[in-house]
Amino acid sequence: MLAVLRSQTPGARLASLDAMWRSAVTLVRAGVKAQHPDWPEELLATETARRMASRHGSEVHS
């Protein structure tokens, strides 16, 4: 993947990284939703953001 990113123009590299970030957010949100199907959207968004900002995003704290 690094070789592909290095071969891209800066704009294409930024677009690729943005797409990867958006995919990661989608996957994390799906995991949160699966764990907490009854949570409202605001809480899902907050928890998704917390996990994305965490160094260890899959950790669940009580």
URSUL-V722087 format. One record per run of one state. SS is the DSSP state (2 for helix, 1 for strand, 0 for the rest). FROM is the first residue (numbers start at 1). LEN is the number of residues. Records with the same first field share a line. If there is no record, write none. Layout:
SS = FROM-LEN / FROM-LEN
//
This chain:
0 = 1-1 / 8-2 / 36-5 / 54-9
2 = 2-6 / 10-26 / 41-13
//
